[in-house]
Amino acid sequence: MQKQIATHNKIFHADEVTAIALLKIFTDDEIIVNRIDHDTTDFIEYDMVIDIGKKFDGDKYFDHHQYKGGKSSAGLIWEYLGLENKYHKISQLVKLVDDNDTGVAKAKTFEYSNLIKCFNTTHLTSKEQESQFNEAIEFAITILYSLKQSAEDLDDAKDIVANSYVFNNNHKILELKSFTPHWTTYINGTTTPHIKAVVWEDTEENNWKVKIPSKRLGSFDLNGKALKQDNSMEFVHTAGHFAIAKDEDTLKKYLLKNVV
């Protein structure tokens, strides 16, 4: 389904750019954006009116200047989509946009809102300005989609970890049902202090890998003894947190000496 979206022309900001990017990512509609004059009063041909129109009803009109709740048009569209509690990092980013746009907290030089602003040209009525607006939306989509994918990957990782199993009858070693780089969120010294190593089969590289969990999420401190160099292994990191074996049997023999 095609949806005609109206927003203002000339200089653009992170709030309407983000609002449109969110609609493009989280709806199945074909979003057609029309940038029109601020003083336009007839919006009958549009399905949604964002950051313009001097109205807010939470359905068609999303001019945050008429909204008293401290949200920009990005925050209003995010609320309209109803996904605030599912995608927490996106909600945090939208809050930064809201706070900057409504004067609560000015964005720092290299924060998202100011990076969006950099896409503007000095010729606000030029074709280049329109092109840059579309580039800004694509930039926003790249960031927002990455945050969306990360959240969904975390959910998948939770299921993978929950369905993983003990490796070689050693309850200190967990074998992942399938690999996910997000296992570290759920397996570390804080959440699972008894697990000292995590292993998985890499079917693409045709080998087996082992990694020692960290004591805390994001920490470099290991929740287990560092892995030792061994000629039977294809690779052992000098820091001792990661190693590669050519096959499962080699890894089993190696870990019998390293995780006890």
C-alpha angles and dihedrals in degrees: 000000000000120000124195111216124193123203133155125280131225116042115022132201138200094264100065092032090054093043091056092043089053091053091049092051103038104037132062091224126111101243115215112188122207117190108204140169120290092235095057111130104176113078100156093119094055129085094203133017115204128191091348139064100070091250138101124189102144091240112062105352120062106168101146091196085078093047120091099195101090097254130129122217087272091058092046093052091045089053090047090054090052097218101117094115096045100052106039098172091052088049089053092051092047089050089055089052091048093049093048095046096046095045098251096119125359114231116248120244097268099032122119098262093054092045089056089050089056090070091070119102129215090248103069097182097045130110087243090061090054090049091049090051089058090047089053090053091051089050090051091047091053092054097041094045090051090053090047092050092046091054092048092046089053090055090050091048091054090057092045092052092046090054097043123107147213115284120228092344091294110129090199090066124067123199113208115231086222131350122272124165088216095069088100089071090065102028117059140108092279100049101028108016093167094063110089100171139021122206136186141172115247102210093182095056093031096231142095127254135200130193132183112230120237123248090241134012107277094012125125091211111107124234090214142023118305114257114254129229112262131175091222091066126081091218139359118183114236089234088058097230099110139033141170128218126193092231144356096265092054090050092050092053092045094050092048085069098038107039114044 
